[in-house]
Amino acid sequence: MSIATIMQFIVSGVTIGSVYALVGLGFNLIFNATDIINFAQGEFVMLGGVLAAIAITQWHWPTAVALIAVALAVGGLGALIDFATISRVRHASVMTLVMITLGISVFLKTGALLAVGPNPLYFPPFTQGLPLRFFGAVIQLQALYVVVIGIVLMCLLQLFYARSSLGREMLACAIDREGAYLMGIDVRLMVRISFFLSALLGAIAGAMITPLTNATYDEGFTLALKGFAASALGGFGLSSGAIVGGLMLGLIESISVAFLPSGWKDSVALIVLIVVLMAKPSGLFGGRQERRHTEVLAR
Amino acid sequence: MAKNIIKVFVLSAAVMLMFTMSPALAADQAPYLIGVSEPMSGAASSLGVPVVESIQLAAEVINKNGGVNGHPIKLLIRDDQSKPDVAVANVRQLIDAGVYGIIGPNQGSNTLAVAPIVKNAKVPLCAFNNTISITRMNNPYIFRCQINDEDQVKAALLFAKTKLNARKIGVMYTSDAYGTDAYHAAEGLVKATGVELVGAEKIDYAATDTTPEWIKLLAKQPQAILLWGSGSSMAVALRNAQQLGNKAPIIGGQGVATLGIIEAAGSASEGLYLMSLTAPDKVTPSQEQLSKLLKAKHGPNYQLFIYDTIGWDALHIYAKALELCKGAKPDMLHAMESIHDLRLASGSYSFSAGNHDGLGVDSIWIVQVRKGKMYGVQHGF
């Protein structure tokens, strides 16, 4: 296999892995705040791509304006979902809350089908131009945007947690919700912000990937599954875990095609996930429970 | 007094006549029910939506012309959501509703799923699949209102060799029955066509990224590539091929030849060759009526696609069968098998007890996409 081919697989894996990482971060945000897996996370990604395509190609908005507006709108939708549903049944069991998010996922997918139809939607890459060449591998300019913006968002999220009072309050809720409440932190507000940020991240991921793969009303489930797998691989509740998990998942998927029949692509990544979780159930870097325990021991 | 008696008598006779005639009138107007199970949502909806529209147009035209044997045709339309289990449920419902025949499904996997049900119920099924195996299952109730993929793949390979000077062929195909059958057909036709298959990659039917598969296939340096599948993954595949700098001509199967996929692929569809039963720039006399109706609906620039013509044809095939059997349901199968050289929008249909593949290689068009429109390149093989 030539170096160009190997580099191409790596570029492809890192590109799609960045999207998985952003979706995984979205899962983590809501899991940390509520202990639930938000099955509607994939639909936030779908909405980001679909709405951006409509805003740019049908309403002729400038790309930057469309992306910001769509991200904020989908983020607002995430907050609305918490306001209208999750916050109303806060004391319900985790399973009930999960089923609510599943219902919301189906609702959003069906709504998108009725609103925009079954055909794929598309808008041009953020920057038009010839792809770059790196050791013979072709790097689409849009792929660079996906990776770079993904890294920037991940760094901003880490800074948000580390340096802002709001971020530290959210982190406190993730570590110990009851303790945070007793310390005077508005836990409900933290949950709402988590839904907003989670939906915003998903929408940005969806919008970034659309110039590479189109946006369709039913793409949310596959991306959600992969984002969930990324989060589980790295360790639920851990931001760095979702990032590493997403990139690993993308690379494993991409590189596996080089050695195995391509029909195994999706299976290989999930088999690796199962093996890792069997060996280390809390994920590669340990999930939220382990971290909590570790922090208690460090006092 | 006598006048009143006569009036009463005449009135009573008129009422009696009305009651005795009304069952006969009702019987004459009783519609022939035809079931339709098509993917109007899901990954294959780009195929199903235009098909259903053309079936409905055909029904309007047939009914406007007096129906069949004086009976109007009534369509019972169901969405199979591109899923085999939903197709099965639809077909059961349609059979229970008493349909004379069923049109669809569009996907080979769905047809394979419903095949035993129509066989047990003895209801003919007019399927739109190119999937080779659907008429090779010893099921006399499956009719192919399309062309089979063995003929299409052969035509594509011959076109690649003779017109594109390409002997080294790569294949990218979807993992469903449609794609897999076509790939196996290509494997079997290598000797007959004198080409070499240098590589083949399978992609998921609903894939959102096919870059790794393209990387592997393009490393084999094919001189032409067969892209065989349907649904939104085809637009993704075309984009990914373009993004990787592919220069080899791509010949897409019929599943790729939809307006939705070509629009979604954008510039990636430029120069794409497609297997079709229509050349939109060369409307035949048999297609004129349908072309006019669709232009009236969608605008004067509307191009006739294969998924317009096959739906139109399927209902006309059933209309012919109903005419032949005079609406006797048990005779529908024999009537379908009696159809010979029925010239419709996609070509000339002939069925027999030993052949349920309606169209032949003479119906195949190869078209090329240029600036978003399709142009006929070769007709018949």
Interface residues (C-beta under 8 A of the other chain):
Chain A: M1 S2 T5 Q8 F9 S12 G13 T15 I16 L113 G117 P118 N119 P120 L121 Y122 P131 V138 Q140 I209 L212 T213 N214 T216 D218 E219 T222 L223 E253 S254 I255 S256 V257 A258 P261 S262 G263 K265 D266
Chain B: M40 S41 G42 A43 S45 S46 V49 S175 E201 K202 I203 D204 A206 T208 D209 T211 P212 E213 I215 K216 A219 S232 A235 V236 R239 N240 Q243 L244 G245 G260 I261 E263 A264 G266
